[in-house]
Amino acid sequence: MAFPTGKRIVFTGGSGKAGRYVIPELLKRGHSVLNLDLVPFPDPSTNIMTLKTDLTKSGEVFNALTTHFNFAGYENALVPQPPDAVIHFGAYARNMLVPDNECFQANVTATYNVIEAACKLGVKKIIIASSETVYEVCFGQGDLEYTSFPLDEDMDVNPMDSYAISKLCGERVARGFARRFDVDIYSLRIGNVIEPHEYATDFPSYISNPKTRKRNAWSYIDARDLGQICDLCVQRDGLGFQIFNATNDTITARFPTRQFLEHWCPDTPVTRQMGMWEAPLSNAKIKDVLGFREEHDWRKYYNPDQ
Ligand SMILES: NC(=O)c1ccc[n+]([C@@H]2O[C@H](COP(=O)([O-])OP(=O)(O)OC[C@H]3O[C@@H](n4cnc5c(N)ncnc54)[C@H](O)[C@@H]3O)[C@@H](O)[C@H]2O)c1
């Protein structure tokens, strides 16, 4: 497969669960990547340089966006330039890792710092990690119902937990800065991230206990498909501020979507005809607008009928 010319991408939080798969997908597609994280990239064989950077410190972020990607950078007469794109994943990735106020302030501050530094340094493409949790139910108190299905990017959302609110605040920062600097900032509402080995370890219980997956809207994103999504976002210019659900195509259930939702969410309105196996957290927009085509449907790795 021929890929277009690679871009220089600064990736934050690349040492985490998602980044360790997304970065190799970006490298495969010809990009070069510098990882900003507090800890090294977990796979030393990939030759990724991690610059230890605390994203909650604005000065560190500004500096990190103008460093070499590797030692070869010193061979060039040119001093380090800002990257072509910034992909921002670094965060407390859920509640209950730190107290709520720390999760909120660290996530919002880091997202603000990354967006501000990138915009002020002239970076024209920024991609940020938002979350499925903004659809209210994931970390909501009690057994909440979704507003309607499919969950799409145009819905008004009002999550109640500190992590989801921090992600929503990040989207508002992105929207304002995209307007002020006339740049592209794409916010990915990422579904539950699944690593390759988790189809074997986790999907059997996901499928046999559907109630446990209500908080993820019976949807997910394969970590490698998330890599394809990040590449598509890097490639496609000129869309300004956008929100995209980043999920795979199909519902994680034994039964077709309509039948399944009628059983598990009988009082939740369905606002359009959904595909037979369509995931409730819909990826229709990212397929239509960016041309996402999933490569890792869960049924390739786990047969629920065996
Ligand atoms: N994992 C999921 O299911 C999921 C779902 C929706 C959204 N997201 C979002 O996707 C992104 C990646 O998630 P993940 O599962 O890989 O998370 P993770 O916790 O595995 O990785 C996050 C990375 O960010 C780094 N980090 C945290 N604070 C930092 C700071 N102040 N400075 C520099 N680096 C810092 C951590 O060291 C870690 O390597 C996050 O923004 C998360 O909120 C994740």
The ligand as a Gaussian input file, in Angstrom:
#p B3LYP/6-31G(d) Opt

LIG

0 1
 N       -8.470000       3.620000      27.339000
 C       -9.722000       3.916000      26.977000
 O      -10.593000       3.025000      26.916000
 C      -10.076000       5.343000      26.603000
 C      -11.392000       5.612000      26.219000
 C      -11.736000       6.908000      25.858000
 C      -10.773000       7.905000      25.872000
 N       -9.509000       7.626000      26.259000
 C       -8.513000       8.709000      26.257000
 O       -7.486000       8.340000      25.357000
 C       -6.228000       8.815000      25.835000
 C       -5.257000       7.648000      25.970000
 O       -5.812000       6.728000      26.892000
 P       -4.973000       5.490000      27.433000
 O       -5.932000       4.402000      27.742000
 O       -3.828000       5.219000      26.523000
 O       -4.448000       6.076000      28.806000
 P       -3.181000       5.606000      29.656000
 O       -3.414000       6.015000      31.061000
 O       -2.847000       4.188000      29.392000
 O       -2.025000       6.504000      29.045000
 C       -1.971000       7.884000      29.271000
 C       -0.528000       8.312000      29.124000
 O       -0.468000       9.718000      29.439000
 C        0.674000       9.937000      30.234000
 N        0.460000      11.142000      31.049000
 C       -0.477000      11.322000      32.005000
 N       -0.347000      12.535000      32.562000
 C        0.698000      13.139000      31.928000
 C        1.331000      14.402000      32.066000
 N        0.932000      15.316000      32.972000
 N        2.380000      14.682000      31.276000
 C        2.811000      13.771000      30.357000
 N        2.241000      12.569000      30.185000
 C        1.204000      12.248000      30.963000
 C        0.824000       8.681000      31.096000
 O        2.145000       8.534000      31.565000
 C        0.402000       7.591000      30.116000
 O        1.502000       7.038000      29.418000
 C       -6.519000       9.545000      27.135000
 O       -6.642000      10.932000      26.878000
 C       -7.833000       8.966000      27.583000
 O       -8.537000       9.881000      28.391000
 C       -9.133000       6.366000      26.617000

